[in-house]
Amino acid sequence: MADRYVTFALFALAAALSGDMRVIAVTFAILAVPGLGDTVIYARAGHSFRKHLAAGLAALFVSALAFAAIPTNGAA
């Protein structure tokens, strides 16, 4: 599992370093999927799922902030 988390961290870092809000928004929306998916899996199995839920919601929050930061005046 460590390789999975390192890979996610590298994707997040690359998106953040790009400085492009569209890239950041989409990347973090995609990164939310495994966290929220694991939440469902762990909850159904009766295991603690709070860390997965927190990670998924945090990624969605970053994605929403990045989408909100995209200029709406037609500038690229």
C-alpha positions in Angstrom: 0.0 0.0 0.0 2.9 2.3 0.6 3.6 2.5 -3.2 0.0 3.6 -3.7 0.3 6.5 -1.3 3.7 7.6 -2.7 2.2 7.6 -6.2 -0.8 9.6 -5.0 1.5 12.1 -3.3 3.6 12.4 -6.5 0.5 13.1 -8.6 -0.6 15.8 -6.1 2.8 17.4 -6.0 3.1 17.5 -9.8 -0.3 19.1 -10.0 0.4 21.6 -7.3 3.8 22.5 -8.9 2.1 23.0 -12.3 0.3 26.0 -10.8 -2.6 25.4 -13.3 -5.8 25.5 -11.4 -7.5 23.2 -14.0 -4.9 20.6 -13.6 -5.0 20.8 -9.8 -8.9 20.7 -9.8 -9.1 17.6 -12.0 -6.2 15.8 -10.3 -7.6 16.2 -6.8 -11.1 15.2 -8.0 -9.5 12.0 -9.4 -7.5 11.5 -6.1 -10.7 11.7 -4.1 -12.1 8.6 -5.8 -9.8 6.0 -4.1 -10.3 7.6 -0.7 -14.1 7.7 -1.0 -14.1 4.2 -2.5 -12.0 2.8 0.3 -14.4 4.5 2.7 -17.3 2.5 1.3 -15.2 -0.8 1.3 -14.0 -0.3 4.9 -17.4 0.8 6.2 -19.2 -2.2 4.7 -16.6 -4.5 6.3 -17.2 -2.9 9.6 -13.7 -1.4 9.9 -12.6 2.1 10.8 -13.1 4.3 7.7 -12.6 7.8 9.1 -9.1 8.3 7.7 -10.2 7.3 4.2 -13.3 9.6 4.4 -11.1 12.5 5.6 -8.7 12.0 2.7 -11.4 11.8 0.1 -13.3 14.8 1.4 -10.0 16.8 1.7 -9.2 16.0 -1.9 -12.7 17.1 -3.0 -12.3 20.3 -1.0 -9.0 21.1 -2.7 -10.6 20.3 -6.0 -13.5 22.7 -5.3 -11.1 25.4 -4.2 -9.1 25.0 -7.4 -12.2 25.1 -9.6 -13.3 28.2 -7.8 -9.9 29.8 -8.5 -10.2 29.3 -12.3 -10.5 32.7 -13.9 -14.0 33.3 -15.2 -13.2 36.4 -17.3 -12.2 34.3 -20.3 -8.4 34.5 -19.5 -6.6 31.2 -19.9 
